[in-house]
Amino acid sequence: MSGPDLPGPVADLSGARRQQIRKHHAVGWPVAGLIVLGVCGLVMVGVTTSKVGALPAFVGAVAALLPVGVVFGAIIWIDRWEPEPPVLLLGAFLWGAGGATACALLLNDAVTGMGDLLAPDGRRFWEQAVMAPFVEEAAKALFVVALWFRRRSEFNGLVDGIVYVALSAAGFAFTENILYFGKAFADGGLGSVSGGVVAVFILRGVLAPFSHPLFSAMIGIGIGLAVRTANPWLRWGYPVLGYLLAVLLHAVWNASTLLGGTEFLNMYFLIMVPVFLATGWLVVWQRKREQRIVAEQLPVLERAGLIVPSEVELLASLTGRRGWLRKVRRSAGADAAKAVRDYQIAVTELAFLQHRADEGRTTSAARRARREKLIEDLKQARRTATGHQNAIRTAKIKVDELTRADLRRPAQRPGRE
């Protein structure tokens, strides 16, 4: 097995042409994407207002903010070990709230005619329990699948897949809730537990705020498993299987809400609650696994001269990282804390990259390119942090250790080539 690919000279990435290209792509694509998503969002605002009216749409939006806030916070908590780029997280949410809902509305309208032909006596069941799950789960997953093709390096495992697709689903549920709450207000006002906004809020905001993210999490798990396999059949099979599971859960949920009564309660407590608990357990287990990976790779990074011995303990746990950031923020300010935060993220990314290399899940060319980029990010964050002496002293790290320009080549381990 080949040795770690971390030590050794780092390629010069500071050429003017390369930096210009990188800046163009780093700024241009996200801005263009956010513009498109913004247009989709404006379209959905117009659609929502036209369907239920301005005041009901406003009431629906206020009511929809409560459950989406809880869901959003839970998803960000999942993503604490290796935070994804904020622009991508925002893009996933906006795609769900604007793009995915627009696609779903168009496609759902298209399949309505099929329902009239294939199931004239059960049109509503056909639309909501059969076709809607296929259409909506595909629409929510589209952003994540495109991101997987475009920036596969952002996906290190199950957590990344779940985070992106769950945020897309949260955005979708947010817009859908505005429609449901707005329609309930237009029909019955605020109401009570038996009708109006209150009744719909209890169902969608209290009993099932995580329903859409839970369905779509199956797709995220499929993508996360695909990232970890070298088998080309499984690389495609896992996401497809995840999509079909998401459709199945969604269909069961929609069918039970149509049937109501005992059927809904049976489905909720015998299927949805166990699936939710199992998914939560998987997420917690995966977070602990990520911590173990980082802790195992920190000595490798230290021997490569990329981090110093006094940093290992601080970087090995979320508690250590939070404590470091808290002290830096108090003593050196927000800019220093941001630099330390960027440094921590770069170290984590390098640890995951080395872990994938150890498992043979990345090619040498891809590994080198990604490694160079991450090392450059790490060095830049370190240079910024060393400009704040209080930050360095707070972390009890020697300035001369942090400001070394050259990387040390470690001794070869026995059994490594």
Secondary structure, 3 states (H helix, E strand, C coil): CCCCCCCCCCCCCCCHHHHHHHHHHHHHHHHHHHHHHHHHHHHHHHHHHHHHCHHHHHHHHHHHHHHHHHHHHHHHHHCCCCCCCHHHHHHHHHHHHHHHHHHHHHHHHHHHHHHHHHCHHHHHHHHHHHHHHHHHHHHHHHHHHHHHHHCHHHCCCHHHHHHHHHHHHHHHHHHHHHHHHHHHHHHHCCCECCEHHHHHHHHHHHHCCCHHHHHHHHHHHHHHHHHCCCCHHHHHHHHHHHHHHHHHHHHHHHHHHHHCHHHHHHHHHHHHHHHHHHHHHHHHHHHHHHHHHHHHHHHHHHHCCCCCHHHHHHHCCHHHHHHHHHHHHHHHCHHHHHHHHHHHHHHHHHHHHHHHHHCCCCCHHHHHHHHHHHHHHHHHHHHHHHCCHHHHHHCCCCHHHHCCCCCCCCCCCCCCC
